[in-house]
């Protein structure tokens, strides 16, 4: 019975995240939609981690970059694994820290800040490496991509975490340490 609940909750969170990812990108103008879509994606990752477990968060973390590529938000498929890894950094660090406390614990905020900062640093460095070696783009496009994989990653992860904290407290966790 617990496996069914786990799979169902993970599927619902993933489906809502992907649907909102598509809907927000379609409804909100280019240039500012990244702030909304990024926050929703991070909300989905963190909500899955806290209420269902690390593997559910990893599922959302690895699916959403594929969706981003299909929406032409990522200009090269080589960027998909890099974004997956950045999302996994957030999910893992958040999970490793929050599992020591409860949903009302200050550890949630430590996990959020540490995970968000690590995701930002990882994505900036890996994108800089990819854009300087494997992906050939015009300099202006390269600068825009590098800028979007820097501080905005921290902000959207933090916003997603703030929204997640408002929702997660109302959902009974299925797995505290999985």
C-alpha positions, -999 to +999 in steps of 0.1 A: +000+000+000+028+024+009+045+018-025+012+027-043+010+059-023+046+067-030+043+062-068+010+081-069+023+111-050+055+112-070+035+110-103+011+137-093+040+161-082+058+153-115+027+158-136+018+191-119+054+204-123+056+195-160+021+209-168+029+241-150+063+243-167+046+242-201+017+265-191+038+292-175+062+293-204+033+297-228+014+323-207+042+345-194+064+367-218+099+356-226+125+372-204+105+370-172+090+335-175+123+320-163+116+334-129+082+318-127+090+285-144+123+281-124+105+287-091+078+261-100+104+235-111+123+240-078+090+239-059+083+205-075+117+191-068+117+202-031+081+192-025+088+157-039+119+154-017+102+165+015+069+148+012+078+116-007+116+111-005+148+116-024+140+093-053+108+112-061+127+145-060+153+129-083+126+119-107+113+155-110+149+169-111+158+147-141+125+151-160+122+189-160+154+196-180+141+174-208+109+195-208+130+227-208+149+214-239+116+205-256+104+241-250+137+254-265+147+269-232+180+249-234+197+256-268+216+223-269+208+188-258+243+186-242+229+209-215+202+185-204+225+163-182+242+194-167+208+208-156+198+174-143+229+173-122+223+208-109+188+199-099+201+167-082+226+188-062+197+208-049+175+178-042+203+158-025+216+186-003+181+196+008+173+160+016+205+153+035+200+183+057+162+181+063+161+144+072+178+153+105+148+175+115+111+178+108+090+201+085+090+229+110+127+227+117+151+255+110+171+228+091+147+232+062+160+267+057+196+257+061+190+229+035+173+253+012+201+279+013+229+254+010+211+235-018+202+266-037+237+281-034+254+248-045+230+245-074+238+280-086+276+275-083+275+241-100+253+252-129+273+283-135+306+265-136+293+236-157+276+259-182+307+280-184+327+248-192+302+236-217+298+269-235+336+274-237+343+239-251+313+219-265+286+243-275+292+270-301+269+300-298+272+337-306+289+356-278+257+376-269+237+343-266+265+328-245+264+358-221+226+355-217+228+318-210+256+322-184+237+350-167+206+328-165+226+300-149+241+322-122+222+343-096+187+336-110+192+299-102+197+308-065+167+331-065+143+306-082+155+278-059+149+300-029+115+311-041+105+275-049+116+265-014+095+293+002+065+282-017+073+245-009+074+253+028+038+267+026+026+235+009+047+208+025+034+214+060-001+205+049+010+172+033+017+141+054+052+128+045+054+093+031+091+088+038+112+107+062+145+091+053+141+075+019 
